[in-house]
């Protein structure tokens, strides 16, 4: 599927969420991001929306492109936070999109030495590898 990056998520899925009915930073941000052209999405935007399992069919391919450039692509939390959210995103998406699942598996495995040697907390490093183990088992 080719995605026109000039479009917004609202344009792509043809669904207007209207105004947020809950006033939290996360809810407001997700509503705003649905109206932002995909070409203007940052790593943080991808991290937030993927973390909420919103429009994965459009955002996972974009995240994969970022992870190909830098497996440790960073939003506002820590290096590798985009990878973490991709690995823990909706299981059903991955069961229906084996091609992208395979790409993420290959990317992780190709970068496993970098991830093992990267200077970060033990908790973050452990979560990458534990989440990848569960991720890899999805389509086996």
Secondary structure, 3 states (H helix, E strand, C coil): CCCCCCCCHHHHHCCCCCCCCCCCHHHHHHHHHCCCCHHHCCHHHHHHHHHCCCCHHHHHHHHHHHHHHCCCCECCCCECHHHHHHHCCCHHHHHHCHHHHHHHHHHHHHCHHHHHHCCCCHHHHHHHHHHHHHHHHCCC
